[in-house]
Amino acid sequence: MSDPDEWTLQESVAEYETGWYTGGYDLLTQPDGSEKRYYWAELPDAVVVVAVVDDQVLFVEQYRPAIRETQLELPAGIVEDGESYTTAGARELREETGFDPAGVSLLQEFWCSTGVLRHRRGIVFAEGLEPAERELDSNEFLTVRTVPVDEALDRARAPPTNDATVEGVLLAKEEGLL
């Protein structure tokens, strides 16, 4: 195992900032004494919501410009300052699907793509859903879709898919929630 004390940070530079992320590099002295720039993108924490209503898993279908594909995915969004993953999950679920949960529990919190990202994600499970009013953001053009619980994993794995959707469904299934 590599000892963190064998790595020396020489400088950390944010080269650019956008409304979505900050990008830059850290110049490090490596354990062998050589120097190398490690590039990174820093994004705010995000939450992914697994929610079930009437034995159906709630998904949203939306076009993703970054990959130029429309995909079926779990509701998700950015954790705002001061929010917990569970609070953010309840808010995102309401905004994107029009359902308010009676309860939200954290299934897992972890770092994503640690070779290049400074980004944490929380997967939450929402239950006791009641209809509410949707409040889509100006860049959200999505359609709510439902999938029977027993088909959720197969549908989550069908291309095109993303890591958050597969992770969320697998974690919920492993916990016996699906």
C-alpha positions as MATLAB code, in Angstrom:
seq = 'MSDPDEWTLQESVAEYETGWYTGGYDLLTQPDGSEKRYYWAELPDAVVVVAVVDDQVLFVEQYRPAIRETQLELPAGIVEDGESYTTAGARELREETGFDPAGVSLLQEFWCSTGVLRHRRGIVFAEGLEPAERELDSNEFLTVRTVPVDEALDRARAPPTNDATVEGVLLAKEEGLL';
ca = [
       0.000    0.000    0.000;
       1.292    3.430   -0.936;
       2.001    5.695    2.021;
       0.404    9.153    1.570;
       3.389   10.650    3.415;
       5.579    9.620    0.450;
       3.719   12.129   -1.765;
       4.419   15.859   -1.478;
       2.042   18.460   -2.851;
       4.106   21.207   -4.520;
       1.182   23.279   -5.792;
      -2.526   23.042   -6.526;
      -3.797   25.127   -9.429;
      -7.403   25.728  -10.482;
      -6.986   26.475  -14.196;
     -10.630   27.180  -14.999;
     -14.044   27.416  -13.401;
     -17.447   26.914  -14.941;
     -20.925   26.950  -13.483;
     -20.713   23.165  -13.296;
     -17.201   22.359  -12.128;
     -13.660   23.576  -11.441;
     -10.727   22.036  -13.298;
      -7.059   22.092  -12.498;
      -4.058   20.091  -11.398;
      -1.906   19.230   -8.423;
       1.855   19.125   -8.934;
       3.143   16.301   -6.756;
       6.505   14.861   -5.867;
       5.979   11.095   -6.167;
       7.551    8.455   -3.888;
      10.458    7.986   -6.339;
      11.298   11.720   -6.204;
       9.942   12.584   -9.667;
       7.343   15.314  -10.183;
       4.062   14.900  -12.031;
       0.909   16.933  -12.643;
      -2.308   15.133  -11.711;
      -5.294   16.756  -13.401;
      -8.698   16.884  -11.725;
     -12.209   18.214  -12.075;
     -14.063   19.164   -8.904;
     -17.841   18.904   -8.834;
     -20.350   19.466   -6.028;
     -21.716   16.451   -4.185;
     -24.617   14.696   -5.900;
     -27.475   12.490   -4.785;
     -29.192    9.612   -6.621;
     -32.667    8.483   -5.562;
     -34.111    4.986   -5.664;
     -37.862    5.355   -5.098;
     -40.667    2.821   -5.284;
     -44.378    3.521   -5.684;
     -46.968    0.751   -6.192;
     -44.248   -1.876   -6.863;
     -42.737    0.360   -9.548;
     -39.304    1.994   -9.497;
     -39.362    5.654  -10.545;
     -37.009    6.568  -13.366;
     -36.641    9.700  -15.459;
     -35.945    9.676  -19.174;
     -33.832   12.504  -20.494;
     -31.423   13.490  -23.214;
     -27.826   13.790  -22.028;
     -25.929   16.217  -24.288;
     -22.508   15.061  -23.005;
     -23.031   11.590  -24.509;
     -25.632   12.631  -27.107;
     -28.062    9.942  -25.963;
     -31.432    9.705  -24.278;
     -31.365    7.394  -21.329;
     -33.534    6.080  -18.563;
     -31.973    6.863  -15.211;
     -32.738    7.303  -11.553;
     -33.697   10.802  -10.373;
     -30.574   12.668   -9.276;
     -29.146   16.097   -8.648;
     -26.728   18.347   -6.841;
     -26.614   18.536   -3.050;
     -27.045   22.216   -2.190;
     -25.007   23.947    0.520;
     -26.098   22.812    3.971;
     -28.182   19.865    2.718;
     -27.689   16.259    3.696;
     -27.942   13.553    1.053;
     -31.363   12.575    2.383;
     -32.720   16.138    2.316;
     -31.326   16.689   -1.179;
     -32.769   13.348   -2.310;
     -36.260   14.245   -1.112;
     -36.028   17.628   -2.829;
     -34.722   16.221   -6.119;
     -37.376   13.488   -6.124;
     -40.128   16.064   -5.670;
     -38.684   18.436   -8.264;
     -38.079   15.797  -10.935;
     -40.931   13.320  -10.417;
     -43.627   15.116   -8.456;
     -43.504   12.722   -5.482;
     -42.815   13.617   -1.843;
     -41.367   10.798    0.267;
     -42.435   10.092    3.848;
     -38.927    8.781    4.517;
     -35.499    8.832    2.912;
     -32.528    6.752    4.042;
     -28.896    6.856    2.971;
     -27.761    3.585    1.361;
     -24.190    4.577    0.503;
     -21.868    7.560    0.195;
     -18.667    7.335   -1.883;
     -16.113    9.066   -4.121;
     -16.626    8.792   -7.898;
     -13.979    8.267  -10.588;
     -11.108    8.986   -8.211;
      -8.532    8.967  -11.003;
      -9.790   12.327  -12.248;
     -12.766   13.598  -10.192;
     -13.154   15.241   -6.827;
     -16.799   14.307   -6.530;
     -18.861   12.529   -3.872;
     -22.170   10.801   -4.432;
     -24.856    9.572   -2.073;
     -27.413    6.928   -2.998;
     -30.672    7.225   -1.063;
     -33.848    5.165   -0.872;
     -37.193    6.980   -0.709;
     -40.466    5.425    0.465;
     -44.002    6.388    1.387;
     -44.445    8.484   -1.754;
     -47.289   10.967   -2.108;
     -48.057   13.037   -5.233;
     -46.708   16.592   -5.172;
     -46.014   19.334   -7.693;
     -42.988   18.983   -9.984;
     -40.527   21.887  -10.088;
     -38.139   21.261  -12.976;
     -34.998   23.367  -13.358;
     -34.601   25.404  -16.563;
     -32.244   22.772  -18.019;
     -34.390   19.745  -17.126;
     -36.442   18.287  -19.951;
     -37.383   14.906  -18.597;
     -40.224   12.438  -18.527;
     -41.113   10.303  -15.507;
     -41.185    6.576  -16.270;
     -41.932    3.617  -14.033;
     -40.512    0.121  -14.245;
     -41.788   -2.909  -12.297;
     -39.495   -3.694   -9.366;
     -38.649   -7.149  -10.756;
     -37.502   -5.587  -14.061;
     -35.580   -2.642  -12.584;
     -32.093   -4.173  -12.658;
     -32.400   -5.410  -16.236;
     -33.718   -2.023  -17.318;
     -31.012   -0.157  -15.382;
     -28.343   -2.222  -17.158;
     -29.797   -1.714  -20.650;
     -27.722    0.640  -22.803;
     -27.371    3.499  -22.709;
     -27.013    3.583  -18.945;
     -24.854    5.291  -16.358;
     -22.950    4.353  -13.253;
     -25.329    6.080  -10.835;
     -28.375    4.200  -12.106;
     -26.703    0.796  -12.001;
     -25.168    1.503   -8.571;
     -28.445    2.725   -7.108;
     -30.493   -0.240   -8.268;
     -27.810   -2.745   -7.223;
     -27.453   -1.215   -3.748;
     -31.231   -1.124   -3.205;
     -31.514   -4.728   -4.396;
     -28.661   -5.836   -2.132;
     -30.377   -4.149    0.830;
     -33.602   -6.071    0.053;
     -35.472   -2.905   -0.889;
     -36.237   -4.037   -4.466;
];
